[in-house]
Amino acid sequence: MKIYSLTGDDGTTSLAGGRRVAKHSLRVESYGSIDELMAWIGLLRDIKENAHRKDMLIYIQNQLMSCAAVLASDYENTKATVVLPAPDCVTVLENEIDKMDTLLTPLQNFVLPGGALPVSYCHIARCVCRRAERTVAKLNETEKTPAIVMKFLNRLSDYLFVLSRSIASDVGINDEV
Protein backbone atom coordinates (compact mmCIF):
# COMPACT_ATOMS: atom_id res chain seq x y z
CA MET A 1 0.00 0.00 0.00
CA LYS A 2 1.38 3.40 -0.94
CA ILE A 3 1.35 6.11 1.70
CA TYR A 4 0.13 8.67 -0.80
CA SER A 5 -3.16 8.35 -2.65
CA LEU A 6 -3.22 11.66 -4.56
CA THR A 7 -6.94 11.96 -3.73
CA GLY A 8 -6.31 14.63 -1.10
CA ASP A 9 -4.55 16.98 -3.45
CA ASP A 10 -7.82 18.87 -3.91
CA GLY A 11 -8.07 19.75 -0.19
CA THR A 12 -10.45 16.93 0.75
CA THR A 13 -10.04 13.67 2.58
CA SER A 14 -12.11 10.51 2.94
CA LEU A 15 -13.77 9.39 6.11
CA ALA A 16 -13.94 5.66 6.77
CA GLY A 17 -17.16 4.78 5.00
CA GLY A 18 -16.33 6.82 1.91
CA ARG A 19 -17.72 10.30 2.50
CA ARG A 20 -15.30 13.06 1.49
CA VAL A 21 -14.89 16.17 3.63
CA ALA A 22 -12.73 19.29 3.46
CA LYS A 23 -9.39 18.94 5.21
CA HIS A 24 -10.22 22.12 7.14
CA SER A 25 -13.52 20.69 8.43
CA LEU A 26 -14.22 20.63 12.13
CA ARG A 27 -14.24 16.82 12.01
CA VAL A 28 -10.72 16.68 10.56
CA GLU A 29 -9.60 19.35 13.03
CA SER A 30 -11.02 17.20 15.85
CA TYR A 31 -9.20 14.01 14.98
CA GLY A 32 -6.12 16.01 13.99
CA SER A 33 -5.93 17.50 17.49
CA ILE A 34 -6.26 14.02 18.95
CA ASP A 35 -3.45 12.84 16.66
CA GLU A 36 -1.27 15.69 17.95
CA LEU A 37 -2.18 14.69 21.51
CA MET A 38 -1.14 11.08 20.81
CA ALA A 39 2.28 12.39 19.75
CA TRP A 40 2.63 14.38 22.99
CA ILE A 41 1.64 11.31 25.00
CA GLY A 42 4.34 9.42 23.08
CA LEU A 43 6.85 12.03 24.21
CA LEU A 44 5.66 11.65 27.79
CA ARG A 45 6.03 7.90 27.45
CA ASP A 46 9.64 8.32 26.31
CA ILE A 47 10.90 10.36 29.25
CA LYS A 48 12.71 8.45 31.98
CA GLU A 49 10.52 9.90 34.75
CA ASN A 50 7.58 7.98 33.25
CA ALA A 51 9.29 4.61 32.77
CA HIS A 52 6.98 3.06 35.39
CA ARG A 53 3.95 4.65 33.69
CA LYS A 54 4.75 3.37 30.20
CA ASP A 55 1.95 0.78 30.08
CA MET A 56 -0.64 3.36 31.16
CA LEU A 57 0.56 5.87 28.58
CA ILE A 58 0.38 3.22 25.85
CA TYR A 59 -3.16 2.42 27.01
CA ILE A 60 -4.02 6.12 26.73
CA GLN A 61 -2.55 6.30 23.23
CA ASN A 62 -4.63 3.30 22.20
CA GLN A 63 -7.80 4.90 23.55
CA LEU A 64 -6.93 8.14 21.75
CA MET A 65 -6.41 6.17 18.54
CA SER A 66 -9.93 4.79 18.96
CA CYS A 67 -11.27 8.32 19.58
CA ALA A 68 -9.58 9.56 16.41
CA ALA A 69 -10.77 6.52 14.46
CA VAL A 70 -14.42 7.06 15.36
CA LEU A 71 -14.17 10.74 14.44
CA ALA A 72 -12.47 9.81 11.15
CA SER A 73 -15.30 7.47 10.27
CA ASP A 74 -18.68 8.21 8.83
CA TYR A 75 -20.23 6.59 11.91
CA GLU A 76 -23.75 7.47 10.82
CA ASN A 77 -23.15 5.30 7.74
CA THR A 78 -24.24 1.81 8.80
CA LYS A 79 -21.66 0.28 6.46
CA ALA A 80 -18.75 1.97 8.21
CA THR A 81 -16.85 0.02 10.86
CA VAL A 82 -16.85 2.01 14.09
CA VAL A 83 -14.07 1.61 16.62
CA LEU A 84 -14.87 3.09 20.02
CA PRO A 85 -12.66 3.55 23.07
CA ALA A 86 -12.97 0.85 25.74
CA PRO A 87 -16.22 1.20 27.73
CA ASP A 88 -14.27 1.46 31.01
CA CYS A 89 -11.57 3.87 29.76
CA VAL A 90 -12.89 6.77 31.85
CA THR A 91 -12.91 4.63 34.99
CA VAL A 92 -9.35 3.48 34.26
CA LEU A 93 -8.23 7.14 34.14
CA GLU A 94 -10.14 8.00 37.30
CA ASN A 95 -8.48 5.12 39.15
CA GLU A 96 -5.03 6.30 38.01
CA ILE A 97 -5.82 9.89 39.01
CA ASP A 98 -6.93 8.72 42.46
CA LYS A 99 -3.76 6.63 42.93
CA MET A 100 -1.48 9.54 42.05
CA ASP A 101 -3.53 12.04 44.01
CA THR A 102 -3.16 10.13 47.29
CA LEU A 103 0.59 10.80 47.14
CA LEU A 104 0.29 14.54 46.45
CA THR A 105 -0.20 17.55 48.69
CA PRO A 106 -3.82 18.71 48.45
CA LEU A 107 -4.25 21.71 46.16
CA GLN A 108 -5.14 25.07 47.68
CA ASN A 109 -4.25 27.28 44.68
CA PHE A 110 -3.84 27.24 40.93
CA VAL A 111 -0.53 25.79 39.76
CA LEU A 112 1.72 27.46 37.22
CA PRO A 113 2.94 25.11 34.47
CA GLY A 114 6.64 24.33 34.43
CA GLY A 115 9.49 23.56 36.77
CA ALA A 116 11.12 20.78 34.76
CA LEU A 117 10.91 19.67 31.14
CA PRO A 118 8.84 16.55 31.86
CA VAL A 119 6.36 18.64 33.86
CA SER A 120 6.15 21.21 31.08
CA TYR A 121 5.60 18.49 28.46
CA CYS A 122 2.72 17.23 30.57
CA HIS A 123 1.13 20.66 30.72
CA ILE A 124 1.48 21.10 26.96
CA ALA A 125 -0.21 17.72 26.45
CA ARG A 126 -2.97 18.86 28.83
CA CYS A 127 -3.51 22.04 26.80
CA VAL A 128 -3.62 20.08 23.52
CA CYS A 129 -6.11 17.72 25.17
CA ARG A 130 -8.33 20.65 26.17
CA ARG A 131 -8.18 21.99 22.60
CA ALA A 132 -9.18 18.58 21.25
CA GLU A 133 -12.03 18.48 23.76
CA ARG A 134 -13.25 21.96 22.71
CA THR A 135 -13.10 20.99 19.04
CA VAL A 136 -15.03 17.77 19.58
CA ALA A 137 -17.61 19.70 21.65
CA LYS A 138 -18.07 22.15 18.79
CA LEU A 139 -18.33 19.30 16.27
CA ASN A 140 -20.95 17.68 18.49
CA GLU A 141 -23.19 20.72 18.03
CA THR A 142 -23.68 19.89 14.34
CA GLU A 143 -22.75 16.19 14.12
CA LYS A 144 -23.44 13.94 17.08
CA THR A 145 -20.28 12.29 18.34
CA PRO A 146 -20.10 9.29 20.67
CA ALA A 147 -20.29 10.58 24.27
CA ILE A 148 -17.37 8.38 25.34
CA VAL A 149 -15.00 10.54 23.27
CA MET A 150 -15.86 13.73 25.17
CA LYS A 151 -15.81 11.97 28.52
CA PHE A 152 -12.42 10.41 27.83
CA LEU A 153 -10.86 13.69 26.68
CA ASN A 154 -12.27 15.54 29.69
CA ARG A 155 -10.91 12.99 32.14
CA LEU A 156 -7.62 12.72 30.28
CA SER A 157 -6.93 16.42 30.78
CA ASP A 158 -7.50 15.87 34.52
CA TYR A 159 -5.15 12.89 34.40
CA LEU A 160 -2.47 14.95 32.65
CA PHE A 161 -2.74 17.70 35.26
CA VAL A 162 -2.34 15.24 38.12
CA LEU A 163 0.46 13.49 36.19
CA SER A 164 2.31 16.82 35.91
CA ARG A 165 2.09 17.26 39.68
CA SER A 166 3.12 13.66 40.23
CA ILE A 167 6.20 14.02 38.02
CA ALA A 168 7.09 17.28 39.78
CA SER A 169 6.85 15.45 43.10
CA ASP A 170 8.95 12.56 41.78
CA VAL A 171 11.77 14.91 40.77
CA GLY A 172 11.55 16.99 43.96
CA ILE A 173 9.92 20.14 42.57
CA ASN A 174 7.27 21.99 44.54
CA ASP A 175 4.18 23.31 42.77
CA GLU A 176 4.58 26.93 41.74
CA VAL A 177 1.30 28.52 42.82
N, C-alpha and C positions, 0 to 999 in steps of 0.2 A: 504494500500500500504506500503510495506517495504521500508525503506530508502536505504537499500543495495540491489544491484541486482546481485552481483558477476560477472557481465559481464565485469567490468573494471579491474579485477584482472590481465589481460594480458597486461595492459598499454594502452588500447584503450578506447574510449568512443563513444557513439552514438550521432550524431546530430539529431535534430528533422527532421524527414523525413527518418531516418534509416541508413544513411551512417555512417560507423565507421571510426574514425580518431585516430591517436596517441595522447595521453594526452599531449605530448610535442609539438604538432603542433602549428603553428603560430595562427591558428584560436582559439584553446583552450587558448593559452596565451592571445589573444585579449580579449575574453570574461571573462577570469580569472582576468585580470587587471581591467576590468570594475566592476566585482564583488567586488574586493578589494576597488575600489573607492566608491562603494555604501556603504560599511561598514564605510569608513571614513566620508562620508556625514551623515551617521547615527550618528556618534560621534558628528559631528558638530551640528546636530539637537538636541542632548541631552544636550548641554551646555547652561547654563542659559542666556548667552549673546545673544543667537539666539532664545530665546523663541518667539519673534515676527516674526521670519523668518521661523518658523516650517513648515507652509503650503508650502512655496516655496521649502524648502529642501526636503519635501516629494514629491513634484512635480518632482524635479530633480531626486530623487531616482527612481520614476516610469519611467521617460524617460530613465534613465540608464538601468533599467530592460528591457525595450523594445530594447535598443541597444544590450544588452547582448543576449537577446532572438533571435534577427535576426542573430547575429553572431553564435549562437549555433544551428541554423537551416540550413538545406541544402536548402537554398532559391532558388537555381537554379532548384531544384526538384519541379515540378509543383504541386505535391501532398502534399508538406509541407505547413503548415500554417505559414505565415510570419506575425510577429508583428513588426511594425515600430514605432519609436517615433512619437509624435504628429507633424503634418506638421508645426505648428507655434512655436515649442519648441525653436528654435533659436531666434525668435523674442521675446518670453517671457523672455529669458535670457538677451537679449540686453536691453529690457525695464527696467529690474531690475538693470542691470549695470548702466544705465543712471540715474536712481533714486538715487542710492547710490552715484554715482560720483558727483552729484550736491552738495552734502553735504561735500565733501572732498577737501582738499587743492590740487590744480593742481600739478602734478608730474613734477619735474625738473631733478630728478636723479633716479638711480636704488634704490630699497628698499631692505634692508637686512631682511630676514625672522626672525621672533621672536618678543620678547617683552612681550608676555603673552601667557600662554598655548593655549587659544582659537585661537590666531593669528597663533601660530606655527602649530596647527592642520590644520588650513586652508591652510597654505603653503604646508604641507605634502600632503593634498588632491590634491592641485594644481599640485604637482610633480607627483603624481600617475596618475592624469588625463593626463598629458603630456606624460607619459609612455604609457598609454592606447592609446592615439592618435598616437604615433609613431608606436606602434604595429599594429594598424588597418591600418595605411598608408602602412606599409610593406606588410601586408596581401593583401591589395588592388592591389599591384603590380602583384600578381599571381592569385588572386580570387577577382573579382569585388565585392565590398561591397556597400550597399546603401549609397549614398552621405550624407544623413541626419545624419548618425552616425558620420562621420568625422566633419561635420559642428557643430554638437552639442558638441562634445568633445572639439573642438577648442574654441568655445564660452564659454563653461563651465570653462575652465582653466582661461579665462579672468574674468569670474564672480567670481571665487574663489580668484583671486588676489585682485579684488576690495572689495570682502567680507572681506578679511584679513585686508585691510586698514580701512574698515568701522568698524569692530570690535575693532581695535586698537583705532580708534577715539572715539567709544562708551565708552571704558574703560579709556580714557584719556592718551593714549600712542602716542607719536609722532613717525612718520616713522624714522627708522634708515637708513640713506642714505649712 
